[in-house]
Amino acid sequence: MPGREFHGLDPTSNPAQGATERMKLLVKQGPGQKKLGASDYEAIKKTYFELVDKGPAHYMEAIHYLIDKYGIDASHALMSYDASIKGAYAITEGRAGDALIPVRFGPPCFNKYGDFGAISRAIAHELLHTKQKSVSQISGHDEREFLAYYDTLTRKDMPEVTDKATLKLFVAKALSYYAALSAENQAKYAGMKAVIDGIKAGLDGSKIKIKT
């Protein structure tokens, strides 16, 4: 939206670079967050699904465990499990400016046969929406979704998405939301869009290939 700035960042004369830096600020992890590797991801996955295997009463315990291990900021989220959600990992509600934003996590987040990289990134995606609404107060749906899918596709602190169809879907959604942006926002986020174009062009394997 015209004139919107993410909180706490100095203005920049480079719109594309500025948008990327604002995004980094928005998804910034807490101080001292440990850098995770492949063995850490496997251990996290194991414990996550051990909690899930205990049944729905423990689903939110599993979500909180994942949030803690990845260092995700969930301080603006009001989280719950909703078994009725179909065809989506989760649904974020609320309005821009609300102090707490409701997030309902659906069954796909707890599918032990699902792509754990996609599950992890989808959870982070929804919690990013809570910061977009509560902290940055981004009111435009298309803008929020484009930024969140950019984060989903480019963050390097979570397991990769190994399912090619899921990765292609994330890319398609990001580009679709970008196409729906105003000309001003398209110009502001052109650098991010170029990164996503690069991921799309590199989809000749089954893993995310990020060049930034």
N, C-alpha and C positions, 0 to 999 in steps of 0.2 A: 504494500500500500504506500502511496506517496508520503514521504517524510518520515516513515517509520524507521527507528533505529533500535538495535538490540541494546539492552541496558549495559552501561559500564564500558563502552568501547569508544575510543576517540574517532572522529570522522576521518575518512581517507579520501584521497583524490582519485583512487582507482576503484571504480564501482565493483568490478568483478573480484578483485583481490579483497576488497572490503567485505563483500558478501561472504567469501570463504572464511575470513578471519572472524566475522560475527558468528558463523556457524560453529567454528572451533570453540568459541567462547560459550556458546549455548550448550554444547554437549561435553564440556570440559569435565573430567573426572575429579574426584576429590584429591586433596594433597596426600602424597605418599602412596597412592594406589600402585600396587605391585604390577609390573609388566608380566603378562601371562604368556605361556608357551603351550605347545601341543600337549605335553604331559599334564599341564594344569587343566586344559580344556577337557581331557579325557576324565580326569578326576572329578571335575565339576559335573560333567554329564552323568557319571556314575551315581554320584550322590543325589543329583536332581531327580533322576528317575527312580532311585530307591525311595525317595520321599513320595513321588507320584504313585508308586506301586502300593503305597499304604492306603490309597483311596482318596476320594474327593475332599474329605475332611483335612487332608494334608496338602492339597494343591497350593494353597496360598503360602504355606510354609516353604514349599519348593520355589515359588516365585520370589519370596523374600531372600531365600538362600542365594538364588541366582543374582539378584540385585546387589547383595552384599559382596559376592565374589567378583562381580564385574565392576563394582564401584559406581553403579548407576544412581543418579539422584532421583529418588522417588518422594522427596519431601513435599511435593505439590500434588501427590496422587492419593486418591481415595479408592483403594483397590478391593476387588471382589472376584469370585468365580461365578460364571453364569453358564450353566449347562445348556441353555437354550440357544446360544450363539451358533449359527451355522455358516460355514463358508468363510470364516474370518478367524484370525488368531485372537483378536480382541477388539473392543469398541471403546473409544474415548469420548466422553460427553462433556458437559459443562460449557461455559462461555469465556471468551477472552476477558481477563481481569478477575475471574473467580480465584479465591485463595486456594481452594482445593478442587481438583478436577477428577471426577469419577472415571475409573477405568475398569471395565469388566473383561476378564480373561476367559476365553472359550476353550472347549475341548481340544482344538488343534495344538494348543500350547503344551498339552500333557500327553501327546501321542508318542509313545516310546519308539515307534517305528518311523517317526517323522525325521526330517533333516534338523539336527540339533543346532547347526549354524543358523538356519532360517528361524527356528523357534527363538533362539537367543536374541537375534537381531529384531525379530518382530516384537518381542517384549520391550526391548530398548526403544524401538520405534514409537510404541504407544506412550511410553513414559516421557519421551522427548516431546510429544504433543502436550503433555501436562505443563511442561516448562514454557512451551510456545504460547500457551493460553494464559498461564498464571504469571509468568515472569516477563516475557517479551510482548504479551498481549497482541499476538498476530491474529487478526480477525478473519483474514481470508483463508478459506478452506484449501484452495488450490495451492496457495503459497506454503501453508503448513505442510501439506502432503508432499509437495516437491522437496522441501528441505528435509523432511523426515526420510523420504526414500533415498535422497542423496546420502544421508547419514547411514542408512541401512546398507547401502551398496559400498561405501568407502571406508567405514570404520575398520581399524586394524587390531582392535583389542578384544575380538571375539572370534570363535571358530568360523571358518569359511562356509559359505553355502555350497554344498556338494551336489545338490540336485539341480541340474541344468534348467529344467522346466521352471522351477521356482525362481531361479536367478533371472531367467528371461522375463518372467512375470513382473518381478521387482523393477527391472529396467524399463519395461513397457509402461508400467504405472508411473514411474518417475517422468518419463518423456511425455506421457499424456497430460500429467498435471502441469508440466512446464509449458506445453502448448496452450493450456488454458489461462496462463498468466497474462497480465497486461503487458503491453510493449515495454513499459518502464521496468517492470520486474523481470521480464525476459532479458533485458539489457543488463540489469543488476546481477542476475544469476547466470549469465552466459558462460562464465568460466566453469561453474559447476556442471552445466549442461554438457560442456566439452568433455569433462571427465567421464560422464555417463555415456556419452557417445563412444568414448574409447573403450569402455567396458563392453558395450554392445558389439563393437567391432572385433573385440578379442574373444568373443564367446565361441572358441573353437575347441574348448575342453569342458570339464565339468566343475571347475572351480572359479571363484572370483579372481579376476586378473586386474589389479589396480595399478594405474600409473598416474601419479600426481606430481 
